[in-house]
Amino acid sequence: MANSSDDLNREWIALAPAWIKEAREGRNPTRNGLLDPPMLAACGDVTGLRILDCGCGEGRFCRILMERGAAYVLGLDLCEPMIAAARELQSEREAYRVQDAQDLGFLEDETFDLVVSYLNQCDLLDFAANTKEVFRVLKKGGRFIIANLHPMRSATGKWHRGPDGEKLYVTVDNYFAEGERHWPIMGTMITNFHRSLSTYINTFIETGFLIKKIIEPTITWEQLATYPELDDELRVPNFIIYILQKP
Ligand SMILES: C[S@@+](CC[C@H](N)C(=O)[O-])C[C@H]1O[C@@H](n2cnc3c(N)ncnc32)[C@H](O)[C@@H]1O
């Protein structure tokens, strides 16, 4: 049981070398093939924007936003090796900081046009704290774009297999038992937090956000030809993207 952000961060520190290598040298089908297109479409024209990325990892998405014309991108991550790696490739318009995304107290109110959370809220003990802090630092009219594990997957997400190992269907169980789940990633175990869809949506609404759109990313047959590893994505909702706006 992970009791604090420090416990959780130890898992990310252990995973960081493999994660950074995969982000920079691997095919990364989930990012490149599935999530980047709708995430970038959701971000829209970022020319001249001040952008914050909560849980930026080694900075991959920050660099993409910077290359698309953002005026300034600040990437935050609690994992020091991730931030060190991001700084290796940093341009003048990017900044990186070791920081807990649940506490943005070092940032002024209403100073960002766009905030991105790319698979970070599922890692947080208190995603509501991050949501409230993001609301505070966003300018009026600013948007918060969140990619997350789909609650249908974060509940259990296990495939039930046939006698020859073929995937038959995914079992959803313990959906209403919110809390820790443990997943193997690249040879180490990572703790994620499962919450129901209504917990996420009601927290966004209660914080004051408008929900502009919800996307459940899937792929086309053409994309599948390029990324055959993504065949599950035609069948089950593994990820979800929320597009929120501060009124
Ligand atoms: C699934 S990775 C995603 C990284 C990056 N956004 C990407 O898409 O490649 C989750 C990241 O969240 C970071 N993280 C976990 N807990 C955090 C916290 N409390 N505050 C900031 N970052 C955190 C981890 O260190 C890790 O880099």
The ligand as a Gaussian input file, in Angstrom:
#p B3LYP/6-31G(d) Opt

LIG

0 1
 C        2.365000       7.736000     -17.031000
 S        3.688000       8.871000     -16.789000
 C        3.300000      10.083000     -18.018000
 C        4.472000      10.978000     -18.367000
 C        4.218000      11.925000     -19.532000
 N        3.094000      12.798000     -19.269000
 C        4.005000      11.148000     -20.799000
 O        2.898000      11.113000     -21.292000
 O        4.971000      10.560000     -21.297000
 C        3.217000       9.647000     -15.267000
 C        4.178000      10.686000     -14.777000
 O        3.596000      11.321000     -13.640000
 C        4.621000      11.558000     -12.712000
 N        4.029000      11.746000     -11.386000
 C        3.517000      10.806000     -10.574000
 N        3.043000      11.374000      -9.464000
 C        3.257000      12.708000      -9.578000
 C        2.982000      13.822000      -8.750000
 N        2.370000      13.693000      -7.563000
 N        3.323000      15.051000      -9.195000
 C        3.934000      15.205000     -10.391000
 N        4.231000      14.181000     -11.201000
 C        3.894000      12.942000     -10.801000
 C        5.535000      10.356000     -12.823000
 O        6.803000      10.609000     -12.285000
 C        5.521000      10.126000     -14.331000
 O        6.556000      10.822000     -14.967000

